[in-house]
Amino acid sequence: MNLASGWTLAILAIAAACSASAAAATQPKRITELISTRCSTCHGPTGQSSNAEFPKLAGQNADYLVRQMFNFKTRARSSKDMEKEMDGLSGNDIEELALYFSRQKLVPVARQDTALSETGRNFYMRGSPERGISACAVCHGDKGLGGKLLPRVAGQHARYIAIQMRRFAEQSRATDQMLMHSVTSKMTEDEIWFVSYFLSGYD
């Protein structure tokens, strides 16, 4: 790593810490504590997770986050870690947490391979009509921002998106849009990765 890159990373880290501190200062004490004790380890203090196996929550649609947290709380969606974190949370806690993370800025990763990203973009926008695969953009939008109960996928970790698409394909994730089962089960492993890679850098 050269000196310039090192300074850039340091500045970004300081900016993120300041942003987290400023955001926490405006939250009710209980929500600040919940973010610190239950959310930040995996998702980061502002929802910008550094581990690609955990989703970025920053900028995610609030209603979608509420629904997913209730799915974990009621065991409709399976995750031992999330089920544990949801224990003891009230409906108000869940709504406040969702609102907090939805208001944070999501930072997409830089795309490193233009050709790979373009392949993913084409599939996302077009799908494969000849194979009965709908375009991802039909539900998630041309900008990947989703809707009230549909997730924002733009800027999400590529690895996380790919993992979830595989779970939909094998139907081990059974909640939410059943259309995802049909679409992902017809996609190849390469297509899943192309789309995931494209979305991770989409802003």
MARDO-201849 format. One record per residue: residue in three letters; x negated, y, z of N, C-alpha, C in turn. Coordinates in nm, 2 decimals, m for minus. Layout:
PT semar    n.u    n.v    n.w   ca.u   ca.v   ca.w    c.u    c.v    c.w
PT   ALA      X      Y      Z      X      Y      Z      X      Y      Z
...
//
This chain:
PT semar    n.u    n.v    n.w   ca.u   ca.v   ca.w    c.u    c.v    c.w
PT   MET  m0.09  m0.12   0.00   0.00   0.00   0.00  m0.09   0.12   0.00
PT   ASN  m0.06   0.22  m0.09  m0.14   0.34  m0.09  m0.09   0.44   0.01
PT   LEU  m0.17   0.55   0.03  m0.14   0.64   0.14  m0.01   0.71   0.11
PT   ALA   0.02   0.75  m0.01   0.15   0.81  m0.05   0.27   0.73  m0.01
PT   SER   0.26   0.60  m0.05   0.37   0.51  m0.02   0.38   0.49   0.13
PT   GLY   0.27   0.49   0.21   0.28   0.48   0.35   0.35   0.60   0.41
PT   TRP   0.32   0.72   0.37   0.38   0.84   0.42   0.53   0.84   0.38
PT   THR   0.56   0.79   0.26   0.70   0.79   0.22   0.79   0.70   0.31
PT   LEU   0.73   0.58   0.34   0.80   0.49   0.43   0.82   0.54   0.57
PT   ALA   0.71   0.61   0.61   0.72   0.67   0.75   0.83   0.78   0.75
PT   ILE   0.83   0.86   0.65   0.93   0.97   0.65   1.07   0.91   0.64
PT   LEU   1.09   0.81   0.56   1.22   0.74   0.55   1.27   0.68   0.69
PT   ALA   1.17   0.62   0.76   1.20   0.56   0.89   1.24   0.67   0.99
PT   ILE   1.17   0.78   0.99   1.20   0.89   1.08   1.34   0.95   1.05
PT   ALA   1.36   0.96   0.92   1.49   1.02   0.88   1.61   0.93   0.92
PT   ALA   1.59   0.80   0.91   1.69   0.70   0.94   1.71   0.70   1.09
PT   ALA   1.61   0.72   1.17   1.62   0.72   1.32   1.69   0.85   1.36
PT   CYS   1.66   0.96   1.30   1.73   1.09   1.33   1.88   1.08   1.29
PT   SER   1.90   1.02   1.18   2.04   1.00   1.13   2.12   0.92   1.23
PT   ALA   2.06   0.81   1.28   2.13   0.72   1.37   2.15   0.79   1.50
PT   SER   2.06   0.87   1.55   2.07   0.95   1.67   2.18   1.05   1.66
PT   ALA   2.19   1.12   1.55   2.29   1.22   1.53   2.43   1.16   1.52
PT   ALA   2.44   1.05   1.45   2.56   0.98   1.44   2.61   0.93   1.57
PT   ALA   2.52   0.87   1.65   2.56   0.82   1.78   2.61   0.93   1.88
PT   ALA   2.55   1.05   1.86   2.59   1.16   1.95   2.73   1.20   1.94
PT   THR   2.79   1.17   1.82   2.93   1.22   1.80   3.03   1.11   1.83
PT   GLN   2.99   0.99   1.87   3.08   0.88   1.89   3.12   0.87   2.04
PT   PRO   3.24   0.81   2.07   3.27   0.78   2.20   3.17   0.69   2.26
PT   LYS   3.15   0.70   2.40   3.04   0.63   2.46   3.06   0.48   2.44
PT   ARG   3.18   0.43   2.45   3.20   0.28   2.43   3.15   0.24   2.29
PT   ILE   3.19   0.31   2.19   3.16   0.28   2.05   3.01   0.28   2.03
PT   THR   2.94   0.38   2.09   2.80   0.39   2.08   2.73   0.27   2.14
PT   GLU   2.78   0.23   2.25   2.73   0.11   2.32   2.75  m0.02   2.24
PT   LEU   2.87  m0.03   2.18   2.90  m0.15   2.10   2.81  m0.15   1.98
PT   ILE   2.78  m0.04   1.92   2.69  m0.04   1.80   2.55  m0.08   1.85
PT   SER   2.51  m0.03   1.96   2.38  m0.06   2.01   2.36  m0.21   2.05
PT   THR   2.46  m0.26   2.12   2.45  m0.40   2.18   2.51  m0.51   2.09
PT   ARG   2.60  m0.48   2.00   2.66  m0.58   1.92   2.63  m0.58   1.77
PT   CYS   2.61  m0.46   1.72   2.60  m0.44   1.57   2.46  m0.42   1.52
PT   SER   2.38  m0.34   1.59   2.26  m0.29   1.53   2.15  m0.39   1.50
PT   THR   2.15  m0.50   1.58   2.05  m0.60   1.56   2.05  m0.66   1.42
PT   CYS   2.17  m0.69   1.38   2.18  m0.75   1.24   2.21  m0.65   1.13
PT   HIS   2.29  m0.54   1.16   2.34  m0.45   1.06   2.27  m0.32   1.06
PT   GLY   2.19  m0.29   1.16   2.12  m0.16   1.17   2.21  m0.06   1.24
PT   PRO   2.16   0.04   1.30   2.24   0.14   1.38   2.33   0.22   1.29
PT   THR   2.30   0.23   1.16   2.39   0.30   1.07   2.45   0.21   0.96
PT   GLY   2.44   0.08   0.98   2.49  m0.01   0.89   2.41  m0.04   0.77
PT   GLN   2.28   0.01   0.77   2.19  m0.01   0.66   2.10  m0.13   0.70
PT   SER   2.15  m0.25   0.69   2.08  m0.36   0.74   1.95  m0.39   0.66
PT   SER   1.84  m0.43   0.73   1.72  m0.45   0.67   1.70  m0.60   0.63
PT   ASN   1.78  m0.69   0.68   1.78  m0.83   0.65   1.88  m0.86   0.54
PT   ALA   1.84  m0.91   0.43   1.93  m0.93   0.31   2.03  m1.04   0.33
PT   GLU   2.02  m1.11   0.44   2.13  m1.21   0.47   2.24  m1.15   0.55
PT   PHE   2.23  m1.03   0.60   2.33  m0.96   0.67   2.38  m0.84   0.59
PT   PRO   2.51  m0.83   0.57   2.56  m0.72   0.48   2.53  m0.58   0.53
PT   LYS   2.52  m0.49   0.44   2.52  m0.35   0.47   2.66  m0.31   0.50
PT   LEU   2.68  m0.24   0.61   2.82  m0.19   0.64   2.84  m0.05   0.61
PT   ALA   2.73   0.02   0.59   2.73   0.17   0.56   2.81   0.19   0.43
PT   GLY   2.90   0.28   0.43   2.98   0.32   0.31   3.08   0.22   0.27
PT   GLN   3.10   0.11   0.35   3.20   0.01   0.32   3.34   0.07   0.35
PT   ASN   3.44   0.02   0.28   3.58   0.07   0.30   3.63   0.03   0.44
PT   ALA   3.68   0.13   0.51   3.71   0.11   0.65   3.82   0.00   0.67
PT   ASP   3.92   0.00   0.58   4.03  m0.10   0.60   3.98  m0.24   0.57
PT   TYR   3.88  m0.25   0.48   3.82  m0.38   0.45   3.75  m0.43   0.57
PT   LEU   3.67  m0.34   0.64   3.59  m0.38   0.75   3.68  m0.42   0.87
PT   VAL   3.79  m0.35   0.89   3.89  m0.38   0.99   3.94  m0.53   0.97
PT   ARG   3.98  m0.55   0.84   4.04  m0.68   0.81   3.94  m0.79   0.83
PT   GLN   3.81  m0.77   0.79   3.71  m0.88   0.81   3.68  m0.90   0.96
PT   MET   3.68  m0.79   1.04   3.65  m0.81   1.18   3.76  m0.89   1.25
PT   PHE   3.89  m0.86   1.21   4.00  m0.94   1.26   4.00  m1.08   1.21
PT   ASN   3.95  m1.10   1.09   3.94  m1.24   1.04   3.84  m1.32   1.12
PT   PHE   3.73  m1.25   1.16   3.63  m1.32   1.25   3.69  m1.34   1.39
PT   LYS   3.76  m1.24   1.44   3.81  m1.25   1.57   3.91  m1.36   1.58
PT   THR   3.99  m1.38   1.48   4.10  m1.49   1.48   4.05  m1.62   1.43
PT   ARG   3.92  m1.62   1.39   3.86  m1.75   1.33   3.91  m1.78   1.19
PT   ALA   3.98  m1.68   1.13   4.03  m1.71   0.99   3.91  m1.71   0.90
PT   ARG   3.80  m1.64   0.93   3.68  m1.64   0.86   3.57  m1.69   0.96
PT   SER   3.49  m1.79   0.91   3.40  m1.86   1.00   3.26  m1.80   1.01
PT   SER   3.22  m1.77   1.13   3.08  m1.73   1.16   3.07  m1.73   1.31
PT   LYS   2.98  m1.82   1.36   2.97  m1.83   1.51   2.91  m1.70   1.57
PT   ASP   2.82  m1.64   1.50   2.76  m1.51   1.55   2.87  m1.40   1.55
PT   MET   2.95  m1.39   1.45   3.05  m1.28   1.44   3.16  m1.31   1.54
PT   GLU   3.20  m1.44   1.55   3.31  m1.47   1.64   3.27  m1.43   1.78
PT   LYS   3.14  m1.45   1.82   3.10  m1.42   1.95   3.10  m1.27   1.97
PT   GLU   3.05  m1.19   1.87   3.05  m1.05   1.88   3.19  m0.98   1.88
PT   MET   3.29  m1.05   1.83   3.42  m1.00   1.83   3.50  m1.02   1.96
PT   ASP   3.45  m1.11   2.04   3.51  m1.14   2.16   3.52  m1.02   2.25
PT   GLY   3.64  m0.99   2.31   3.65  m0.88   2.40   3.68  m0.74   2.33
PT   LEU   3.67  m0.74   2.20   3.69  m0.61   2.13   3.84  m0.59   2.11
PT   SER   3.89  m0.47   2.14   4.03  m0.43   2.12   4.05  m0.39   1.97
PT   GLY   4.18  m0.38   1.94   4.21  m0.33   1.80   4.15  m0.19   1.78
PT   ASN   4.15  m0.11   1.89   4.10   0.03   1.87   3.95   0.03   1.85
PT   ASP   3.88  m0.06   1.93   3.73  m0.08   1.91   3.70  m0.11   1.76
PT   ILE   3.77  m0.21   1.71   3.75  m0.25   1.57   3.77  m0.14   1.47
PT   GLU   3.88  m0.06   1.49   3.91   0.05   1.40   3.81   0.16   1.41
PT   GLU   3.76   0.19   1.53   3.66   0.29   1.55   3.52   0.25   1.49
PT   LEU   3.49   0.12   1.51   3.36   0.07   1.45   3.37   0.08   1.30
PT   ALA   3.48   0.04   1.24   3.50   0.04   1.10   3.49   0.18   1.04
PT   LEU   3.55   0.27   1.11   3.55   0.41   1.07   3.41   0.47   1.07
PT   TYR   3.34   0.44   1.18   3.20   0.48   1.20   3.11   0.43   1.08
PT   PHE   3.11   0.30   1.05   3.03   0.25   0.95   3.07   0.30   0.81
PT   SER   3.20   0.32   0.79   3.25   0.36   0.66   3.19   0.50   0.62
PT   ARG   3.16   0.58   0.73   3.12   0.72   0.71   2.97   0.73   0.69
PT   GLN   2.90   0.62   0.71   2.75   0.63   0.69   2.71   0.62   0.55
PT   LYS   2.60   0.67   0.52   2.55   0.67   0.38   2.48   0.53   0.35
PT   LEU   2.52   0.47   0.24   2.46   0.34   0.20   2.35   0.38   0.10
PT   VAL   2.23   0.31   0.12   2.12   0.33   0.03   2.09   0.21  m0.05
PT   PRO   2.11   0.21  m0.18   2.09   0.09  m0.26   1.94   0.07  m0.28
PT   VAL   1.90  m0.05  m0.32   1.76  m0.08  m0.34   1.72  m0.03  m0.48
PT   ALA   1.60   0.00  m0.51   1.55   0.03  m0.64   1.55  m0.09  m0.73
PT   ARG   1.60  m0.08  m0.85   1.60  m0.19  m0.94   1.46  m0.20  m1.00
PT   GLN   1.40  m0.31  m1.00   1.27  m0.33  m1.05   1.26  m0.39  m1.19
PT   ASP   1.37  m0.45  m1.24   1.37  m0.52  m1.37   1.49  m0.47  m1.45
PT   THR   1.47  m0.38  m1.54   1.57  m0.31  m1.61   1.65  m0.41  m1.70
PT   ALA   1.58  m0.51  m1.76   1.65  m0.60  m1.84   1.74  m0.69  m1.76
PT   LEU   1.70  m0.74  m1.65   1.78  m0.82  m1.56   1.90  m0.75  m1.51
PT   SER   1.88  m0.62  m1.47   1.99  m0.54  m1.42   2.09  m0.52  m1.53
PT   GLU   2.05  m0.50  m1.65   2.14  m0.47  m1.76   2.22  m0.60  m1.79
PT   THR   2.16  m0.72  m1.78   2.23  m0.84  m1.80   2.34  m0.85  m1.69
PT   GLY   2.31  m0.82  m1.57   2.41  m0.83  m1.46   2.52  m0.73  m1.48
PT   ARG   2.48  m0.61  m1.53   2.58  m0.50  m1.55   2.68  m0.55  m1.66
PT   ASN   2.63  m0.60  m1.77   2.72  m0.65  m1.88   2.82  m0.75  m1.83
PT   PHE   2.77  m0.85  m1.75   2.86  m0.95  m1.70   2.96  m0.89  m1.60
PT   TYR   2.91  m0.80  m1.51   3.00  m0.73  m1.41   3.12  m0.66  m1.49
PT   MET   3.08  m0.59  m1.59   3.18  m0.51  m1.66   3.27  m0.59  m1.76
PT   ARG   3.22  m0.69  m1.81   3.29  m0.77  m1.91   3.34  m0.90  m1.87
PT   GLY   3.27  m0.97  m1.78   3.30  m1.11  m1.75   3.27  m1.20  m1.87
PT   SER   3.34  m1.30  m1.88   3.32  m1.40  m1.99   3.46  m1.45  m2.03
PT   PRO   3.53  m1.36  m2.11   3.67  m1.40  m2.15   3.69  m1.53  m2.22
PT   GLU   3.58  m1.57  m2.29   3.59  m1.70  m2.36   3.59  m1.82  m2.27
PT   ARG   3.54  m1.80  m2.15   3.53  m1.90  m2.05   3.63  m1.88  m1.93
PT   GLY   3.72  m1.78  m1.95   3.82  m1.75  m1.85   3.77  m1.69  m1.73
PT   ILE   3.66  m1.61  m1.74   3.61  m1.54  m1.63   3.64  m1.39  m1.64
PT   SER   3.71  m1.34  m1.54   3.75  m1.20  m1.54   3.63  m1.11  m1.51
PT   ALA   3.63  m0.99  m1.56   3.52  m0.90  m1.53   3.54  m0.86  m1.38
PT   CYS   3.42  m0.85  m1.31   3.42  m0.81  m1.17   3.48  m0.67  m1.15
PT   ALA   3.46  m0.59  m1.25   3.51  m0.45  m1.24   3.66  m0.44  m1.24
PT   VAL   3.73  m0.54  m1.28   3.88  m0.54  m1.28   3.92  m0.51  m1.13
PT   CYS   3.86  m0.58  m1.04   3.90  m0.57  m0.90   3.82  m0.47  m0.82
PT   HIS   3.69  m0.47  m0.84   3.59  m0.39  m0.76   3.56  m0.25  m0.82
PT   GLY   3.61  m0.23  m0.94   3.60  m0.10  m1.01   3.47  m0.08  m1.08
PT   ASP   3.47   0.01  m1.18   3.36   0.03  m1.26   3.24   0.08  m1.18
PT   LYS   3.26   0.14  m1.07   3.15   0.19  m0.99   3.12   0.10  m0.87
PT   GLY   3.19  m0.01  m0.86   3.17  m0.11  m0.76   3.21  m0.07  m0.62
PT   LEU   3.31   0.02  m0.61   3.35   0.08  m0.49   3.46   0.01  m0.42
PT   GLY   3.52  m0.09  m0.49   3.63  m0.17  m0.43   3.75  m0.09  m0.42
PT   GLY   3.83  m0.12  m0.31   3.96  m0.05  m0.29   3.99  m0.07  m0.14
PT   LYS   4.11  m0.04  m0.10   4.15  m0.04   0.04   4.11  m0.17   0.11
PT   LEU   4.15  m0.28   0.05   4.12  m0.41   0.12   4.02  m0.49   0.03
PT   LEU   3.96  m0.42  m0.06   3.86  m0.49  m0.15   3.72  m0.43  m0.12
PT   PRO   3.62  m0.51  m0.10   3.49  m0.45  m0.06   3.42  m0.37  m0.16
PT   ARG   3.35  m0.27  m0.11   3.25  m0.20  m0.20   3.13  m0.30  m0.21
PT   VAL   3.09  m0.32  m0.34   2.98  m0.41  m0.37   2.86  m0.34  m0.42
PT   ALA   2.88  m0.22  m0.47   2.77  m0.14  m0.52   2.67  m0.11  m0.40
PT   GLY   2.54  m0.14  m0.42   2.44  m0.11  m0.32   2.42  m0.21  m0.22
PT   GLN   2.50  m0.32  m0.22   2.49  m0.43  m0.12   2.37  m0.51  m0.15
PT   HIS   2.32  m0.58  m0.05   2.20  m0.67  m0.07   2.23  m0.78  m0.17
PT   ALA   2.14  m0.80  m0.27   2.16  m0.90  m0.37   2.18  m1.04  m0.31
PT   ARG   2.09  m1.07  m0.21   2.10  m1.20  m0.15   2.23  m1.22  m0.08
PT   TYR   2.28  m1.12  m0.01   2.41  m1.14   0.06   2.52  m1.16  m0.04
PT   ILE   2.52  m1.08  m0.15   2.63  m1.10  m0.25   2.62  m1.24  m0.31
PT   ALA   2.51  m1.29  m0.34   2.49  m1.42  m0.40   2.54  m1.53  m0.31
PT   ILE   2.50  m1.51  m0.18   2.55  m1.61  m0.08   2.70  m1.62  m0.07
PT   GLN   2.76  m1.50  m0.07   2.91  m1.50  m0.06   2.98  m1.55  m0.18
PT   MET   2.92  m1.52  m0.30   2.98  m1.57  m0.42   2.97  m1.73  m0.43
PT   ARG   2.86  m1.78  m0.38   2.85  m1.93  m0.37   2.95  m1.99  m0.28
PT   ARG   2.97  m1.92  m0.17   3.07  m1.97  m0.07   3.21  m1.96  m0.13
PT   PHE   3.24  m1.86  m0.20   3.37  m1.86  m0.27   3.38  m1.97  m0.37
PT   ALA   3.27  m2.00  m0.45   3.27  m2.10  m0.55   3.30  m2.24  m0.49
PT   GLU   3.24  m2.26  m0.37   3.25  m2.40  m0.31   3.37  m2.40  m0.21
PT   GLN   3.44  m2.28  m0.20   3.56  m2.26  m0.12   3.53  m2.29   0.03
PT   SER   3.41  m2.26   0.07   3.38  m2.26   0.21   3.42  m2.13   0.28
PT   ARG   3.44  m2.03   0.19   3.50  m1.90   0.24   3.64  m1.89   0.18
PT   ALA   3.73  m1.91   0.27   3.87  m1.93   0.22   3.96  m1.81   0.24
PT   THR   3.92  m1.70   0.30   4.00  m1.59   0.32   3.99  m1.49   0.21
PT   ASP   4.08  m1.39   0.21   4.07  m1.28   0.12   4.13  m1.32  m0.02
PT   GLN   4.06  m1.27  m0.13   4.11  m1.29  m0.26   4.08  m1.43  m0.32
PT   MET   4.19  m1.50  m0.34   4.17  m1.64  m0.39   4.12  m1.64  m0.54
PT   LEU   4.14  m1.52  m0.60   4.09  m1.51  m0.74   3.94  m1.53  m0.74
PT   MET   3.87  m1.50  m0.63   3.72  m1.52  m0.62   3.69  m1.67  m0.64
PT   HIS   3.77  m1.76  m0.59   3.74  m1.90  m0.60   3.74  m1.94  m0.75
PT   SER   3.84  m1.89  m0.83   3.84  m1.92  m0.97   3.73  m1.86  m1.05
PT   VAL   3.70  m1.74  m1.02   3.60  m1.67  m1.10   3.46  m1.72  m1.07
PT   THR   3.42  m1.73  m0.94   3.29  m1.78  m0.91   3.26  m1.92  m0.94
PT   SER   3.36  m2.01  m0.94   3.34  m2.15  m0.97   3.31  m2.17  m1.11
PT   LYS   3.33  m2.08  m1.20   3.30  m2.09  m1.34   3.17  m2.02  m1.38
PT   MET   3.11  m1.96  m1.28   2.98  m1.89  m1.31   2.87  m1.98  m1.29
PT   THR   2.76  m1.96  m1.37   2.64  m2.03  m1.35   2.56  m1.96  m1.23
PT   GLU   2.46  m2.04  m1.18   2.37  m1.98  m1.08   2.30  m1.86  m1.13
PT   ASP   2.26  m1.86  m1.25   2.19  m1.74  m1.31   2.29  m1.62  m1.32
PT   GLU   2.41  m1.64  m1.36   2.51  m1.53  m1.37   2.54  m1.47  m1.23
PT   ILE   2.55  m1.56  m1.13   2.57  m1.51  m0.99   2.45  m1.42  m0.95
PT   TRP   2.33  m1.46  m0.98   2.21  m1.38  m0.94   2.20  m1.25  m1.02
PT   PHE   2.23  m1.26  m1.16   2.23  m1.14  m1.24   2.32  m1.03  m1.19
PT   VAL   2.44  m1.07  m1.16   2.54  m0.97  m1.11   2.50  m0.92  m0.97
PT   SER   2.45  m1.01  m0.88   2.41  m0.97  m0.75   2.29  m0.87  m0.76
PT   TYR   2.20  m0.90  m0.84   2.08  m0.81  m0.86   2.12  m0.68  m0.91
PT   PHE   2.21  m0.67  m1.01   2.26  m0.55  m1.06   2.32  m0.46  m0.95
PT   LEU   2.41  m0.52  m0.88   2.49  m0.45  m0.78   2.40  m0.40  m0.67
PT   SER   2.29  m0.47  m0.64   2.21  m0.42  m0.52   2.14  m0.29  m0.55
PT   GLY   2.13  m0.25  m0.68   2.07  m0.12  m0.71   2.17  m0.02  m0.77
PT   TYR   2.29  m0.06  m0.77   2.40   0.02  m0.83   2.44   0.13  m0.74
PT   ASP   2.44   0.25  m0.78   2.47   0.37  m0.69   2.57   0.46  m0.76
//
